[in-house]
Amino acid sequence: MFKDITDAERPLIKSDGHIKDTSWSDEHLLDAYSRAVVEAAERVSPAVVHIRIEKNRSSRNQSPADQPAAGSGFIISPEGFVVTNSHVVSGAGRIEVSLQDGRIFAGKVAGNDPATDLAVIRIYADHLNHVKMGNSDQLRVGQLAIAIGNPYGFEYSVTAGVVSALGRTLRSNSGRLIDDVIQTDAALNPGNSGGPLVNSRGEVVGINTAIILPAQGICFAVASNTVNYIVSKLIIEGRVRRGYLGIGGQVFKLPLRLTNYHRLNTSSGILVQQIEVDSPAHRSDLQTGDIIIALGDRKISSINDLHRLLEEKNINQEVVLEVIRRGKRRAIRIVPAELK
């Protein structure tokens, strides 16, 4: 007698009439996925640290939500620089950093930037493993994303998912918007904050920073390119000084006829929607409805571009904003103040 076969057991017939054997396909794909996660975790985990903190007495009256007792971080150099979230170390009096090999070291905050929720801790140790930073601009939605951290004290936990969205904006504890944030569905919990988000090659593409508690699978990480820029400033100077214009705006896609007419090298700009009273923008000729397309000779196509270009050297120095106003190109002189 012949037994019936299931659809899963049924071979596929190709266009040339030959039978294609697919009995190995699902298992092969699962092995490839598992292998990518395993290899990435093995490569990165030795550089992931568990951070325990004790608060300063001055912060004892803060709510428990503002007083994380622990978090995660990762070593970025053999010199002992550890990247984590600003909210993990905020108000910390004593910092203890535990390595995967069991060693424990006292940590000291080398730099802190609440505006991007990033901080750098320094430990003094030898034989340190460190991560390789990736290029977050090369990420694609649907790409494998692997999170490593210490949720609820369960050290070196690994979760995996995909990049759900790119270019999100997240408000930091300082009230400033963090641009170019990665959304992922890799499971994160309290304690994952400050841990790395890595790709299948084991390169850090983000730092896990926030979750939406009522939701499932909506988690956020600060992009690695932002981390590289901010962390270098923190290591060298201990803080990030920023220029400030006093505007509220959003990215605006420029009509093709406008870009062609003015021969612009950008397809978008920042639409000024609000100007703060007694701000540098208020003291200039800038108006709501203007579309900012450049600062000096450098194009501006996003809010992140503007933040990046408002560098320390521009503070209290006159700069020229190029704007489109009612279809015409104009130059606006403005003196950025220092962001407090």
C-alpha positions as CSV (number, residue, x, y, z in Angstrom):
1,M,0.0,0.0,0.0
2,F,1.0,3.6,-0.6
3,K,0.8,6.1,2.2
4,D,-0.4,9.7,1.6
5,I,2.3,12.3,1.9
6,T,1.9,15.8,3.4
7,D,2.6,19.0,1.6
8,A,5.7,19.4,3.6
9,E,7.0,16.0,2.3
10,R,5.9,16.6,-1.3
11,P,8.8,17.4,-3.7
12,L,8.7,20.4,-5.9
13,I,8.7,20.0,-9.6
14,K,10.8,22.5,-11.5
15,S,9.8,24.0,-14.9
16,D,12.1,21.5,-16.7
17,G,10.1,18.6,-15.2
18,H,12.8,17.5,-12.8
19,I,12.1,17.0,-9.1
20,K,13.8,19.4,-6.7
21,D,14.5,17.9,-3.3
22,T,13.8,20.5,-0.6
23,S,13.8,18.3,2.5
24,W,16.9,20.1,3.8
25,S,15.9,23.7,3.2
26,D,14.1,24.6,6.5
27,E,16.8,23.0,8.6
28,H,19.6,24.6,6.6
29,L,18.0,28.1,7.0
30,L,17.5,27.6,10.7
31,D,21.1,26.6,11.1
32,A,22.3,29.7,9.2
33,Y,20.2,32.0,11.5
34,S,21.4,30.2,14.6
35,R,25.0,30.3,13.5
36,A,24.8,34.0,12.8
37,V,23.4,34.7,16.3
38,V,25.9,32.3,18.1
39,E,28.9,33.7,16.3
40,A,27.9,37.4,16.9
41,A,27.2,36.7,20.6
42,E,30.5,34.8,21.1
43,R,32.4,37.7,19.4
44,V,30.8,40.5,21.4
45,S,29.9,39.1,24.8
46,P,33.4,39.2,26.3
47,A,33.4,43.0,25.8
48,V,29.9,43.5,27.5
49,V,30.0,44.6,31.1
50,H,27.5,44.6,34.0
51,I,27.3,48.0,35.7
52,R,26.1,48.4,39.3
53,I,25.8,51.8,40.8
54,E,25.2,53.4,44.2
55,K,23.5,56.8,44.1
56,N,24.8,60.0,45.6
57,R,22.9,61.1,48.7
58,S,21.7,64.1,46.9
59,S,19.7,61.8,44.5
60,R,18.1,59.7,47.2
61,N,14.8,61.6,47.0
62,Q,14.4,60.7,43.3
63,S,11.8,58.2,42.3
64,P,12.8,54.5,41.9
65,A,12.2,54.9,38.1
66,D,15.0,57.5,38.1
67,Q,17.4,55.4,40.1
68,P,18.5,52.4,38.0
69,A,20.5,50.1,40.3
70,A,22.2,48.4,37.4
71,G,22.7,48.5,33.6
72,S,24.9,47.3,30.8
73,G,27.7,48.7,28.8
74,F,30.5,47.6,26.4
75,I,34.2,48.2,26.2
76,I,35.3,50.1,23.1
77,S,39.0,50.2,23.5
78,P,41.9,48.4,25.3
79,E,42.4,51.5,27.4
80,G,39.3,50.7,29.4
81,F,36.7,53.1,28.0
82,V,33.2,51.7,28.5
83,V,30.1,53.1,26.7
84,T,26.7,53.0,28.4
85,N,23.6,55.2,28.8
86,S,23.6,58.5,30.5
87,H,20.6,57.5,32.6
88,V,22.4,54.5,33.9
89,V,25.2,56.5,35.6
90,S,23.2,59.7,36.3
91,G,23.6,60.7,39.9
92,A,26.0,57.7,40.6
93,G,28.3,58.0,43.6
94,R,30.0,54.6,43.2
95,I,30.3,52.6,40.0
96,E,31.2,48.9,39.9
97,V,31.9,47.3,36.5
98,S,31.9,43.5,36.2
99,L,33.5,41.7,33.3
100,Q,32.5,38.4,31.8
101,D,35.6,36.7,33.1
102,G,34.6,37.5,36.7
103,R,36.8,40.5,37.3
104,I,35.3,43.5,39.0
105,F,36.6,47.1,38.8
106,A,35.7,50.5,40.1
107,G,34.5,52.8,37.3
108,K,34.6,56.5,36.9
109,V,32.5,58.7,34.6
110,A,34.8,60.1,32.0
111,G,32.1,62.0,30.1
112,N,28.3,62.3,30.1
113,D,25.9,63.6,27.5
114,P,22.2,63.5,28.7
115,A,21.1,65.1,25.4
116,T,21.9,61.8,23.5
117,D,21.6,59.5,26.6
118,L,25.3,58.5,26.2
119,A,28.1,58.3,28.8
120,V,31.6,56.9,29.0
121,I,33.0,55.1,32.0
122,R,36.8,54.5,32.5
123,I,38.1,51.4,34.2
124,Y,41.8,50.6,34.7
125,A,42.5,47.0,33.7
126,D,44.6,44.9,31.2
127,H,43.7,42.2,28.8
128,L,40.4,43.8,27.8
129,N,38.3,42.6,25.0
130,H,36.6,45.4,23.0
131,V,33.9,45.6,20.4
132,K,34.1,46.6,16.7
133,M,31.9,49.5,15.8
134,G,29.7,49.2,12.7
135,N,28.3,51.8,10.3
136,S,24.6,52.4,11.2
137,D,24.0,54.2,7.9
138,Q,24.3,50.8,6.1
139,L,21.4,49.2,8.2
140,R,18.3,48.1,6.4
141,V,14.8,47.4,7.8
142,G,14.4,43.6,8.3
143,Q,18.1,43.1,9.0
144,L,19.1,40.8,11.9
145,A,19.6,42.7,15.2
146,I,21.1,41.0,18.3
147,A,21.0,42.6,21.8
148,I,23.3,41.6,24.6
149,G,22.9,42.8,28.2
150,N,22.0,42.1,31.8
151,P,18.2,42.4,32.1
152,Y,17.0,42.1,35.7
153,G,20.5,41.0,36.7
154,F,20.5,38.0,34.3
155,E,24.0,38.6,33.0
156,Y,25.0,38.3,29.4
157,S,21.5,37.5,28.1
158,V,21.2,37.4,24.3
159,T,18.0,38.2,22.4
160,A,17.6,38.5,18.6
161,G,15.1,40.1,16.3
162,V,15.2,42.5,13.3
163,V,15.6,46.1,12.6
164,S,12.0,47.3,12.7
165,A,12.5,50.9,11.5
166,L,15.2,53.5,11.0
167,G,15.4,57.2,11.5
168,R,13.1,57.3,14.5
169,T,13.3,60.3,17.0
170,L,13.4,59.7,20.7
171,R,13.2,62.3,23.5
172,S,16.0,62.0,26.1
173,N,15.7,62.7,29.8
174,S,17.1,66.1,29.1
175,G,14.2,66.9,26.9
176,R,16.3,67.1,23.7
177,L,15.3,64.9,20.8
178,I,17.7,62.1,19.8
179,D,17.7,61.7,16.1
180,D,18.5,58.7,13.9
181,V,17.3,56.2,16.5
182,I,17.0,52.5,15.5
183,Q,13.7,50.6,16.3
184,T,14.1,46.9,16.9
185,D,11.9,44.0,18.2
186,A,14.9,42.3,19.9
187,A,13.5,41.8,23.4
188,L,14.8,44.3,25.9
189,N,14.1,44.7,29.6
190,P,15.3,47.0,32.4
191,G,19.0,46.3,32.8
192,N,19.6,46.0,29.0
193,S,20.1,49.8,28.9
194,G,23.6,50.6,27.7
195,G,24.2,47.2,26.1
196,P,25.1,46.8,22.5
197,L,22.8,46.1,19.5
198,V,24.9,44.2,17.0
199,N,24.6,42.9,13.4
200,S,25.3,39.4,12.2
201,R,29.0,40.2,11.8
202,G,29.2,41.1,15.5
203,E,29.6,44.8,14.8
204,V,27.9,47.3,17.2
205,V,25.3,49.2,15.2
206,G,23.5,50.8,18.2
207,I,23.3,51.1,22.0
208,N,20.1,49.9,23.6
209,T,18.5,52.8,25.4
210,A,14.7,52.6,25.7
211,I,11.6,50.4,25.7
212,I,7.9,51.1,25.6
213,L,6.7,49.2,28.6
214,P,3.0,48.7,27.6
215,A,4.0,47.5,24.2
216,Q,5.7,44.3,23.0
217,G,8.6,44.3,20.6
218,I,9.1,48.1,20.4
219,C,12.6,48.9,21.6
220,F,15.0,51.7,20.6
221,A,18.8,52.0,20.2
222,V,20.9,55.1,19.5
223,A,22.7,54.6,16.2
224,S,26.4,53.7,16.2
225,N,27.4,56.7,14.0
226,T,25.9,59.0,16.6
227,V,27.7,57.0,19.4
228,N,31.0,57.3,17.6
229,Y,30.7,61.1,17.3
230,I,29.5,61.7,20.8
231,V,31.9,59.3,22.5
232,S,34.9,60.7,20.9
233,K,33.9,64.1,22.2
234,L,33.3,62.7,25.7
235,I,36.7,60.9,25.9
236,I,38.6,64.0,24.8
237,E,36.7,66.8,26.5
238,G,34.3,65.1,29.0
239,R,31.2,66.8,27.5
240,V,29.7,67.9,24.3
241,R,29.3,71.7,23.7
242,R,26.6,72.5,21.2
243,G,25.3,75.6,19.4
244,Y,21.7,76.6,19.8
245,L,19.4,78.5,17.4
246,G,16.0,78.3,19.2
247,I,13.9,76.9,16.5
248,G,11.4,74.0,16.2
249,G,11.1,72.3,12.9
250,Q,10.8,69.2,10.8
251,V,12.3,67.6,7.7
252,F,10.7,69.0,4.6
253,K,11.0,67.3,1.1
254,L,11.7,70.0,-1.4
255,P,9.7,70.0,-4.7
256,L,11.7,68.9,-7.7
257,R,11.1,72.2,-9.5
258,L,12.6,74.1,-6.6
259,T,15.8,72.0,-6.4
260,N,16.2,72.2,-10.2
261,Y,15.5,76.0,-10.3
262,H,18.1,76.8,-7.5
263,R,20.4,73.9,-8.6
264,L,20.4,72.6,-5.0
265,N,22.6,69.6,-4.0
266,T,20.0,68.4,-1.5
267,S,16.4,67.1,-1.8
268,S,15.2,68.1,1.6
269,G,15.7,70.8,4.3
270,I,14.3,71.8,7.7
271,L,11.0,73.6,7.7
272,V,11.0,76.2,10.6
273,Q,7.7,75.8,12.4
274,Q,8.5,77.7,15.7
275,I,10.9,80.4,16.9
276,E,11.6,80.7,20.6
277,V,11.4,84.1,22.2
278,D,14.7,85.8,23.1
279,S,16.7,83.1,21.2
280,P,19.4,83.6,18.5
281,A,16.7,82.8,15.8
282,H,14.4,85.4,17.3
283,R,17.2,88.0,17.1
284,S,17.9,87.2,13.5
285,D,15.8,87.6,10.3
286,L,14.8,84.0,10.3
287,Q,11.0,83.5,10.0
288,T,8.5,80.6,10.4
289,G,7.9,79.0,7.1
290,D,11.6,79.3,6.0
291,I,13.2,76.1,4.8
292,I,16.9,75.8,6.0
293,I,19.0,74.1,3.3
294,A,22.6,75.0,4.3
295,L,24.8,76.3,7.1
296,G,27.7,78.1,5.4
297,D,28.8,75.9,2.6
298,R,27.6,72.7,4.1
299,K,24.2,71.3,3.1
300,I,21.4,70.5,5.6
301,S,18.9,67.8,4.7
302,S,17.9,66.7,8.2
303,I,17.7,67.8,11.8
304,N,20.6,65.6,12.5
305,D,22.7,67.5,10.0
306,L,21.8,70.8,11.7
307,H,22.7,69.4,15.2
308,R,26.0,68.1,13.8
309,L,26.9,71.4,12.2
310,L,26.1,73.5,15.2
311,E,29.6,72.7,16.6
312,E,31.5,74.2,19.4
313,K,33.4,76.5,17.0
314,N,30.2,78.1,15.9
315,I,29.1,79.2,19.4
316,N,28.9,83.0,19.6
317,Q,30.3,83.2,16.1
318,E,28.2,84.6,13.2
319,V,27.2,82.0,10.7
320,V,25.1,82.1,7.5
321,L,22.0,80.0,7.1
322,E,20.8,79.5,3.5
323,V,17.0,79.3,3.4
324,I,14.2,79.1,0.9
325,R,11.5,81.7,1.6
326,R,8.4,81.8,-0.6
327,G,10.4,80.1,-3.4
328,K,13.4,82.5,-3.3
329,R,16.8,81.7,-1.9
330,R,18.0,83.9,0.9
331,A,21.0,84.2,3.3
332,I,20.3,84.8,7.0
333,R,23.0,85.8,9.4
334,I,22.7,84.4,12.9
335,V,24.9,84.0,16.0
336,P,24.3,80.6,17.7
337,A,24.4,80.6,21.5
338,E,25.6,77.7,23.6
339,L,23.1,75.1,24.5
340,K,22.8,74.9,28.3
